[in-house]
Amino acid sequence: MQYIPVLDHGFVKLIDSMGSDHTVSQAARMSFGKETNDLTKADIELIKGLAAKGHETPFRHPHVMLHIKFPIFVARQLMRHNVGVTWSEKSMRYTDASNTAFYIPNKERLDGEALTVVWEANISAMRHYRELLELDTPKELARTVLPLSVYTEVYMTASLQALTHLVKLRDDMHAQIEAQEYARAIKKIVTELFPVSVNALLGSE
């Protein structure tokens, strides 16, 4: 299974997938009661035509399941994509976050005194979290002191159409850089699974 490291402690990992480029063309051909046994040149042209005309329903049949580890502030951006997507997130209400990593921007994003402040703030927050647990504070309340930089983990299952829509919006110069990095990792995985469809939908040929 493909595994792509992202940021300092994150990743995007392929768990499972269903369908192929051929699935897209077959779904489209169902309208006419026709089918092909393999992905043909005609199928490829059909897929390109569907994307060009904005007929995206056939692209909702293939699905991908991903395991993603990202900082909470990035998670909240990506998890706004919920049409055609199912999310299951690790809960800090039930799990001990004492050893959970937190995101520290690299020197291209922050440097000097600002980077020191970020580092010290995260260390302090984690120390207070552990102190609360030692005081028998319920995890669901102890977690309230944790910063948005703490990493969380999810399973994401989404249609091909939903994934390319996410990539189109988040792999964009106007999106936050950290979100762009996750979008590019997702794009790499889905492109390897559905090269014709992704190239057609994102116009990257």
C-alpha positions as CSV (number, residue, x, y, z in Angstrom):
1,M,0.0,0.0,0.0
2,Q,1.3,3.5,-0.8
3,Y,2.5,5.6,2.0
4,I,3.4,9.3,1.6
5,P,5.0,11.3,4.4
6,V,3.7,14.8,4.8
7,L,5.0,17.7,7.0
8,D,7.1,16.7,10.0
9,H,5.0,13.8,11.4
10,G,2.1,13.3,9.1
11,F,1.2,11.0,6.2
12,V,-1.3,9.9,3.7
13,K,-1.6,6.1,3.3
14,L,-3.7,4.1,0.9
15,I,-5.8,1.5,2.7
16,D,-8.1,0.3,-0.1
17,S,-9.7,1.2,-3.4
18,M,-12.6,0.1,-5.5
19,G,-12.8,0.5,-9.3
20,S,-10.6,1.8,-12.0
21,D,-10.7,4.1,-15.1
22,H,-12.7,1.4,-16.7
23,T,-15.3,1.6,-14.0
24,V,-15.9,5.3,-15.0
25,S,-16.4,4.5,-18.7
26,Q,-18.6,1.5,-17.9
27,A,-20.8,3.6,-15.6
28,A,-21.2,6.1,-18.4
29,R,-22.0,3.4,-21.0
30,M,-24.7,2.0,-18.8
31,S,-27.0,4.8,-20.1
32,F,-27.0,3.1,-23.5
33,G,-26.9,-0.5,-22.2
34,K,-23.4,-1.0,-23.6
35,E,-20.1,-2.2,-22.0
36,T,-16.5,-3.1,-22.9
37,N,-14.3,-5.7,-21.4
38,D,-11.2,-3.6,-21.1
39,L,-10.2,0.1,-21.1
40,T,-10.2,1.0,-24.8
41,K,-9.1,4.1,-26.7
42,A,-12.8,4.8,-27.1
43,D,-13.2,4.6,-23.3
44,I,-10.4,7.0,-22.7
45,E,-11.9,9.5,-25.1
46,L,-15.3,9.0,-23.4
47,I,-13.7,9.8,-20.0
48,K,-12.1,12.9,-21.3
49,G,-15.3,14.0,-22.9
50,L,-17.3,13.5,-19.7
51,A,-14.8,15.6,-17.7
52,A,-14.7,18.3,-20.3
53,K,-18.5,18.6,-20.3
54,G,-18.8,18.5,-16.6
55,H,-20.6,15.2,-16.5
56,E,-19.1,14.0,-13.3
57,T,-21.6,11.4,-12.1
58,P,-19.7,8.4,-13.5
59,F,-16.6,9.5,-11.5
60,R,-18.6,8.9,-8.3
61,H,-18.5,5.1,-8.7
62,P,-14.8,4.4,-7.9
63,H,-13.9,4.9,-4.3
64,V,-10.7,5.2,-2.3
65,M,-10.0,4.7,1.5
66,L,-7.1,6.6,3.0
67,H,-5.5,6.8,6.4
68,I,-4.4,10.4,7.0
69,K,-2.4,11.9,9.9
70,F,-2.5,15.7,9.9
71,P,-2.5,18.6,12.4
72,I,-5.9,19.5,13.7
73,F,-6.0,22.9,11.9
74,V,-5.3,21.1,8.6
75,A,-7.9,18.4,9.4
76,R,-10.6,21.1,9.9
77,Q,-9.9,22.5,6.5
78,L,-9.9,19.2,4.6
79,M,-12.8,17.7,6.6
80,R,-15.1,20.5,5.3
81,H,-15.2,18.3,2.2
82,N,-18.1,16.0,3.1
83,V,-20.1,15.5,-0.1
84,G,-19.3,11.9,-1.2
85,V,-16.9,11.5,1.7
86,T,-17.0,9.6,5.0
87,W,-14.7,10.5,7.8
88,S,-13.8,8.5,11.0
89,E,-11.5,10.3,13.4
90,K,-9.4,9.1,16.3
91,S,-11.0,10.5,19.4
92,M,-8.9,12.2,22.2
93,R,-12.0,11.7,24.4
94,Y,-11.1,8.0,24.6
95,T,-7.3,7.9,23.8
96,D,-4.4,9.2,25.8
97,A,-2.7,12.0,23.8
98,S,0.4,12.3,26.0
99,N,2.7,11.1,23.3
100,T,0.9,12.7,20.3
101,A,3.1,14.7,18.0
102,F,2.5,18.3,17.2
103,Y,3.3,20.2,14.1
104,I,6.2,22.7,14.1
105,P,6.6,24.7,10.9
106,N,9.9,24.5,9.2
107,K,12.2,27.6,8.9
108,E,10.7,28.4,5.5
109,R,7.4,29.1,7.2
110,L,8.7,30.5,10.6
111,D,12.0,31.4,11.9
112,G,13.8,33.1,14.8
113,E,11.8,34.2,17.8
114,A,8.4,33.2,16.3
115,L,9.5,29.6,15.9
116,T,10.8,29.5,19.4
117,V,7.5,30.8,20.7
118,V,5.6,28.2,18.8
119,W,7.8,25.4,20.1
120,E,7.6,26.6,23.7
121,A,3.8,27.0,23.5
122,N,3.3,23.4,22.3
123,I,5.7,21.9,24.9
124,S,3.8,23.9,27.6
125,A,0.4,22.7,26.4
126,M,1.5,19.1,26.4
127,R,3.0,19.4,29.9
128,H,-0.3,20.8,31.2
129,Y,-2.2,18.0,29.5
130,R,-0.1,15.4,31.3
131,E,-0.5,17.2,34.6
132,L,-4.3,17.1,34.2
133,L,-4.3,13.4,33.5
134,E,-2.1,12.9,36.7
135,L,-4.9,14.8,38.6
136,D,-7.4,12.2,37.3
137,T,-9.0,14.7,34.9
138,P,-11.2,12.9,32.3
139,K,-9.5,12.8,28.9
140,E,-12.4,14.5,27.4
141,L,-11.7,17.6,29.5
142,A,-7.9,17.3,29.7
143,R,-7.8,17.6,25.9
144,T,-9.2,21.1,26.0
145,V,-5.7,22.5,26.7
146,L,-4.2,20.9,23.6
147,P,-3.3,23.3,20.6
148,L,-4.6,23.0,17.0
149,S,-1.1,21.9,16.0
150,V,-1.6,18.5,17.6
151,Y,-1.8,15.7,15.1
152,T,-5.0,13.7,14.6
153,E,-5.7,10.6,12.5
154,V,-8.7,9.7,10.3
155,Y,-9.9,7.2,7.9
156,M,-11.3,8.9,4.8
157,T,-13.4,7.0,2.3
158,A,-14.4,9.1,-0.8
159,S,-15.5,8.8,-4.4
160,L,-13.0,9.7,-7.1
161,Q,-15.1,12.8,-7.9
162,A,-15.0,14.0,-4.3
163,L,-11.2,13.4,-4.1
164,T,-10.4,15.3,-7.3
165,H,-12.7,18.2,-6.1
166,L,-10.7,18.4,-2.9
167,V,-7.5,18.4,-4.8
168,K,-8.7,21.1,-7.2
169,L,-9.5,23.4,-4.3
170,R,-6.7,22.6,-1.9
171,D,-3.8,22.1,-4.3
172,D,-4.1,25.8,-5.2
173,M,-1.8,28.7,-4.5
174,H,-4.6,30.4,-2.4
175,A,-4.9,27.4,-0.1
176,Q,-2.8,27.2,3.1
177,I,0.6,25.6,2.3
178,E,0.1,22.8,4.7
179,A,-3.2,21.9,3.2
180,Q,-1.6,22.0,-0.3
181,E,0.9,19.4,0.8
182,Y,-1.8,17.0,1.8
183,A,-3.7,17.6,-1.4
184,R,-0.7,16.8,-3.5
185,A,-0.2,13.6,-1.6
186,I,-3.8,12.6,-2.2
187,K,-3.5,13.6,-5.8
188,K,-0.4,11.3,-6.2
189,I,-2.2,8.3,-4.8
190,V,-5.4,8.7,-6.9
191,T,-3.5,9.5,-10.0
192,E,-1.7,6.2,-9.8
193,L,-5.1,4.4,-9.3
194,F,-7.1,6.3,-11.9
195,P,-4.6,8.1,-14.3
196,V,-6.9,8.8,-17.2
197,S,-9.8,10.1,-15.0
198,V,-7.6,12.3,-12.7
199,N,-5.8,13.8,-15.7
200,A,-9.2,14.5,-17.4
201,L,-10.8,16.0,-14.3
202,L,-7.8,18.1,-13.2
203,G,-6.6,19.1,-16.7
204,S,-3.0,18.0,-15.9
205,E,-2.2,16.1,-19.1
